[in-house]
Amino acid sequence: MRTAIRFLRKGQIVELDRFEPTTTLLDYLRLSERSTGTKEGCGEGDCGACTIALGRLRDGKLIYEPVNSCILLLGQIDGCELVTVEDLDGPDGLHPVQKALVELHGSQCGFCTPGFVMNLFTLYHANTPGLTRQDVNTWIAGNLCRCTGYRPIVDAALEACRDGLNDAFAARAMETESKLAALQDAQDIHVGDDERFFFAPSSFQRLLETYGEHPDATLISGSTDVGLWVTKHLRDLPKVIFLGRVNGLSTCYEDEQGIRLGAGASYAVAEQFLKSIDPDLEVVISRIGSKQVRASGTVGGNIANGSPIGDMPPMLIALGAEIELQSNRGRRTLPLESFFIDYGKQDIAENEVLTSISVPRLSADEQFRAYKITKRFDQDISAVMAAFCLTVKDGVVERARMAFGGVAGIPKRASGAEAALVGASLEDPGSWQDALNAIESEFVPLTGMRASSTYRRDIVRGLLEKALLEISASSSQKTRVHGQRELVEGGAHVSRSS
């Protein structure tokens, strides 16, 4: 067992053996290192001012991902390379991203600039051929600028990223990969004592043993939710168990039956698998948080926290996903929809841990649609999240699964509307009316900041009709502004953004 975390900083290995379990990476940078180039803005992962880059090995290859340091716990960076805005200039002067921002007037007050620089640094290292303005807009959706305006920032990104990799980080990539590989080990990490600790087990067995001994510990994976408990709720979490080092917990694979997602897999990783099931999964995931949030947040965490407004559960429920739970008493599986019992209550026993999600592939007769309804397009919490999976043969609905978020205390299926839709003909909109009428009385949503109860009921009905229109082969150009689907030869669908 190690009693210190280790990470790479400016080419050197740093070891830290004394820190509070909930010390954030931002506080470490600003208060301990005095690296004050990284700014604190919202303190909740929304504005991007605190963005830094983490270098990680993925399949043996060095990648740089942006993360919000304000909600990431310090212990989570074990085994990574930490890169901040202070690290970018080299012997030849400013980094290409910094130089482009200066020359194209991409900064005024400058408070948000370090976050933009670091996010664009990760875009630079993504080395995307044919980078477009829309690509840049999507990449920086998690960075807010209040005075410069985004046009010169996007111009700078396009200018800096057009000629491939030519910076000091690319030049020493092989050396960095070697150093990061040397940091990888199978040891547990325990910083602190029995009463206050940050613990990062390396195996399921050690995780289950320690969680069994400390049932009052807080489990974290991406910390995109728990981080707010620290920064906004000011909660003291004396015992933290980090799941990011558990061997196999982040493993994803696919086979003929479907996809298995390790509960610790980030959205950035899981998206690469889920989008092969249906393009709407990719469209919705691209709107969950920001690039920074998706690099840290996990699908398993989105499920385990039991939120009624999580975006992933409705889609996975509609697809018929199952989850696996483990404890020191053994393992069990259950349909995802059965996991959610009531508001704030899930079917998870003491010391039990969510370990994986299994998602079946669509059959040739199944059609899937998913919609995220928000007040703003990027980085917003859903007022209503809806997902539909219909089995259609000869134009007639044989089976329906519909799941919604934001309209009840838990993610929930519309069983009445499902039953009413069976037997409906896609060619006869009149046959849809029983289901449309049934779904209006299916839920009694609350009125809140994001939407009124009446609006939510109307939206639920409208989204069912929208799904039926699209599945009946109506052009999505008539029903969507973003994530349009085009019917192609063979009946398959592809997605494109308008």
Secondary structure, DSSP 4 states (H G I P E B T S, - for coil): -BSSEEEEETTEEEEE----TT-BHHHIIIIII--TTS--SSSSSSS-TTEEEEEEEETTEEEEEEEETTTSBGGGGTTSEEE-GGG--BTTBS-HHHHHHHHTT--SS-SSHHHHHHHHHHHHHH--TT--HHHHHHHTTT---SSS-HHHHHHHHHHHTTT---SHHHHTHHHHHHHHHHH--S--EEEE-SSSEEEE-SSHHHHHHHHHH-TTPEEESS-TTHHHHHHTS-----EEEE-TTSTTTT-EEE-SSEEEEETT-BHHHHHHHHTTT-HHHHHHHTTSS-HHHHHH-BHHHHHHT--TT-SHHHHHHHTT-EEEEEETTEEEEEEHHHHEEETTEES--TT-EEEEEEEEPPPTTEEEEEEEE-SSSSS---SEEEEEEEEEETTEEEEEEEEEESSSSS-EE-HHHHHHHTT-BTT-GGGGHHHHHHHHTT--PPP-SS--HHHHHHHHHHHHHHHHHHHTT--GGGT-SSSEEEE-TTS-EEEE--
